[in-house]
Amino acid sequence: MHPFRAAVDAGDHDAIEALLAEDVVFTSPVAFNPYSGKAVTAAILRGAGRVFEDFHYVREINGADGRDHAFVFKATVDGREVHGCDFLHFDEDGLIDEFTVMVRPLSGAQALAAAMGAQFERITAEARGAAGA
């Protein structure tokens, strides 16, 4: 099992954050513009952990070079079923420098957008706190 998946399965947010490059770019399934930086990406991932229910990975797909990975997941958000995939790219140091999430169906994406929107203020405060630490 990949260390990222093991950290997510264990709910170990410190281990997840340790796998993020300082210049990681997070592309959300529900926001047009990507987010740049470790602090905001870690805060977004903590927020996702708060809104996803019954989150679990069902498959890993690994690129031949070991730097690209896709983690297929299922979860619920506010009673809506969500299927998705985390697409990760790892830099030369083995840290995540690109993190893209895609989800379906539309009803699940809408529930996710609403739930994450409700988390936005907390996510922003956590990111600012981490960046100032």
TATAQUI-V860752 format. One record per residue. N is the residue number from 1. OMEGA is omega as a letter, one per 40 degrees, with the letter a starting at -180 (NA if undefined). BURIAL is # if it has 24 or more other ideal C-beta (glycine too) atoms within 12 Angstrom, else .. Layout:
{{N:OMEGA:BURIAL} {N:OMEGA:BURIAL}}
This chain:
{{1:a:.} {2:i:#} {3:i:.} {4:i:#} {5:i:#} {6:i:.} {7:i:#} {8:a:#} {9:a:.} {10:a:.} {11:a:.} {12:a:.} {13:i:#} {14:i:.} {15:i:.} {16:a:#} {17:i:#} {18:i:.} {19:a:#} {20:i:#} {21:i:#} {22:a:.} {23:a:.} {24:i:#} {25:a:#} {26:i:#} {27:a:#} {28:i:#} {29:a:#} {30:i:#} {31:a:.} {32:a:.} {33:i:.} {34:i:.} {35:a:#} {36:i:.} {37:a:#} {38:a:#} {39:a:#} {40:i:#} {41:i:#} {42:i:#} {43:i:#} {44:a:#} {45:i:#} {46:i:#} {47:i:#} {48:i:#} {49:i:#} {50:a:.} {51:i:#} {52:i:#} {53:i:.} {54:a:.} {55:i:#} {56:i:.} {57:i:#} {58:a:.} {59:i:.} {60:i:#} {61:a:.} {62:i:.} {63:a:.} {64:a:.} {65:i:.} {66:a:.} {67:i:.} {68:a:.} {69:i:#} {70:a:#} {71:a:#} {72:a:#} {73:i:#} {74:i:#} {75:i:#} {76:i:.} {77:i:#} {78:i:.} {79:i:.} {80:i:#} {81:i:#} {82:i:#} {83:a:#} {84:i:#} {85:i:#} {86:i:#} {87:a:#} {88:i:#} {89:a:#} {90:i:#} {91:a:.} {92:a:.} {93:a:.} {94:i:.} {95:a:#} {96:i:#} {97:i:#} {98:a:#} {99:a:#} {100:i:#} {101:i:#} {102:a:.} {103:i:#} {104:e:.} {105:a:.} {106:a:.} {107:i:.} {108:i:#} {109:i:#} {110:i:.} {111:i:#} {112:i:#} {113:a:#} {114:a:.} {115:i:#} {116:i:#} {117:i:.} {118:i:.} {119:a:#} {120:a:.} {121:i:.} {122:i:.} {123:a:#} {124:i:.} {125:i:.} {126:i:#} {127:i:#} {128:i:.} {129:i:.} {130:a:#} {131:a:.} {132:a:.} {133:NA:.}}
